[in-house]
């Protein structure tokens, strides 16, 4: 089948939020699998197309402006067209990259977001991988690509990023915590450390981060927990290194935020590794 066949069949089209139908051409949507060694870094990148990064095994972190987005299995990071970003993988990581032409991105979030991956979308990714389909080769492949975009468009963005601050005092606190997420000093203690006051730092957290200091620290710990569990660390060890007084407190936080226990999450990580 010739490539231009995808432009002539009215079945091979993709809807938009304007009610018009945009042709889904062979190169409009592509999917590939990328494998990274431990500690891999990328230079800053920017694409004119949209990109969805979905881990199969391990955890990948992307930085967009001052926000850090952690994407464990069952979640992925959506990058709208033109989004400048930097990617990093702390451990060995394997992930899908779904590139979507800008004309097909109207129903997807207009800012970088963490999106959950439904069972349907996961099945489509795995089917395309099994058949080594990088871009549509048939009307059936086109429909599967449409399903992926539909599923991502219906996904509710998850607040799983880490905003930073340009304020010198607050940034010193945040960077110190990034180096040691288990540091349990209170905001009062941090204020003394950076020669400020608790009230001033609290106001700057609200202004620059859009959340409280404790909420930000929990997000940081959660993103590090993803990577530590992916590396095979015991739940008890993860809890201790992240500054939780008890393992049960860490498990409760994890389950409330992610909707599953750390051990169940680890099982998903293993499943992803076995499918590689």
Buried (B, 14 or more C-beta within 10 A) or exposed (E): EEEEEBEEEEEBBBBBEEEEEBBBBBEBBBBBBBBBEEEBEEEEEEBEBBBBBBBBBBBBBBBBEBBBBBBBBBBBBBBBBEBEBBBBBBBBBBBBBBBBBBBBBBBBBEEBBBBBBBEEBBEBBEEBBEEEBBBBBEBEBBBBBBBBBBBBBEBEBBEBBBBBBEBEBBBBBBEBBBEEBBBEBEBEEBBEEBEBBBEBBBEBBEEBBEBEBEEBBBBBBBBBBBBBBBBEBBBBEBBBBBBBEEBEEBBEBBBEBBEBBBEEBBEBBEEBBEEE
